[in-house]
Amino acid sequence: MRAAILVLSFVPFIYYGSKDTAFHFHGRKVSLSEHLLHAVIGLVLLTLFAHALMGHHLVVLCALVLFVVAGSIDEYIFHHDIPAEESDLHAKEHLALVIFIVVSLATDWLAQNHWSLTELLRQLKRAGGGTA
């Protein structure tokens, strides 16, 4: 069940990532070096996704750090004055990735707690300062 939820939660990222990639061929043509950097980012995200499915949190964290580094290089070197459409795609991709990470962490916790929503609510109440 957890794997199915993770795959479904990754679909929006794949959708917007695909649109962004297509935009690089018909909207804003990118250089070979930017294509290579995007390929590296893609490999990092593939690693992140595969290890999120396996529940390897340390590898996911390392992949996120690499994504931040490579993504920062991409943003600061290549993304000056990009079209609004591409900027919008990037924002949606980033939001989709954050949603995937949150879903990954939540499903890991739920799986470890036998998918008990009661326990989830109890833990949230305790974390919020309420009594459990």
Residue, then its C-alpha position, 0 to 999 in steps of 0.5 A: m500500500r505504501a509503495a502505491i501511495l508513493v508512486l501516486s504522490f510522485v505523479p504530479f512531479i513527473y507531470y510538471g517535470s516532463k512539461d518543463t523538459a519539453f519546454h526546454f526543446h520548444g520554449r527556451k532552448v537550453s545549452l548542452s551544459e544545462h542539459l547535462l546538469h538537468a540529466v544529473i538532477g534527474l539521476v539524483l531525483l531517480t535515486l531519491f524516488a527509488h530509495a524513498l520507496m525502500g524507506h532508506h531515509l539517509v539516502v533520501l536525505c543525501a539525494l535531497v542535499l545533492f538536489v539542492v546543490a545541483g538545483s542551486i547551480d541550475e538556478y543561479i547560472f542558467h535561470h536568469d530572465i527565464p520566461a514566466e511559463e518556465s518559472d511557473l513550471h519550476a514552482k509547481e515541480h518544487l511544490a510537487l517534490v515537497i508534497f512527495i517528501v511529506v507523503s513519503l515521511a508520513t507513510d513511513w511513520l504510518a507503516q511503522n505504526h500499523w496504519s493507525l490514524t488514531e495513533l497519528l492523531r494522538q501523536l499530533k495532539r501530543a506534539g501540539g502541547g495537548t494531552a494524549 
